[in-house]
Amino acid sequence: MMLKTLEKSGKTEEAAIAAALEELGLDRDDVSVEIVERAKSGFLGIGASPAVIRVQYEAPDEEAEQELSLIHI
């Protein structure tokens, strides 16, 4: 297994985390989440910026996947 990371942004931290989990097909318990940048609402929408999060998750090694696919052929 190797650790991989994915960065996502969203209107809120929760939205960004949900988008990352949906893309990866993982549950919240399967990843560790780091808030890179908190969402800022700005003043009247001016200066607003999205939340940016980074999720870290375990993925099978690509070499191991290739070996498994060769075995199943």
C-alpha positions in Angstrom: 0.0 0.0 0.0 1.1 3.5 -0.6 -0.2 6.8 0.7 -1.8 9.1 -1.9 -3.2 12.6 -1.5 -6.0 14.5 -3.3 -6.8 18.2 -3.0 -10.3 19.5 -3.4 -12.0 22.9 -3.0 -15.5 23.7 -2.2 -17.8 26.4 -0.8 -17.3 24.9 2.7 -14.8 22.5 4.2 -17.6 19.9 4.4 -18.5 20.3 0.7 -14.9 19.9 -0.3 -14.5 16.7 1.9 -17.7 15.3 0.4 -16.5 16.0 -3.1 -13.2 14.2 -2.4 -14.9 11.2 -0.8 -17.3 10.9 -3.8 -14.5 11.1 -6.3 -12.5 8.4 -4.4 -15.4 6.2 -3.5 -14.2 6.1 0.1 -15.8 6.7 3.5 -14.8 9.5 5.9 -13.2 6.9 8.1 -10.9 5.8 5.2 -9.1 9.1 4.8 -7.3 11.7 6.9 -8.3 15.3 6.1 -6.1 18.4 6.4 -7.7 21.8 6.0 -5.3 23.7 3.6 -7.4 26.9 3.5 -10.6 27.7 5.3 -13.5 29.2 3.3 -13.8 32.9 3.5 -17.2 34.5 2.8 -15.7 38.0 2.2 -17.8 41.1 2.4 -21.0 41.0 0.3 -19.3 38.2 -1.6 -16.3 40.3 -2.5 -13.0 38.6 -1.5 -14.7 35.3 -1.0 -12.5 32.2 -1.4 -13.4 28.5 -1.4 -12.2 26.1 1.2 -9.3 23.9 0.2 -8.8 20.5 1.8 -6.3 17.7 1.3 -7.2 14.1 1.9 -4.7 11.4 2.4 -5.6 7.8 1.8 -4.1 4.4 1.2 -4.1 3.0 -2.3 -2.8 -0.3 -3.6 0.7 -0.1 -5.2 0.4 0.1 -9.0 3.0 -2.7 -9.3 0.9 -4.9 -7.0 -2.2 -4.2 -9.1 -0.4 -5.2 -12.2 0.8 -8.4 -10.7 -2.7 -9.2 -9.5 -4.2 -8.5 -13.0 -1.6 -10.8 -14.5 -2.6 -13.6 -12.1 -6.3 -13.2 -12.9 -5.8 -13.4 -16.7 
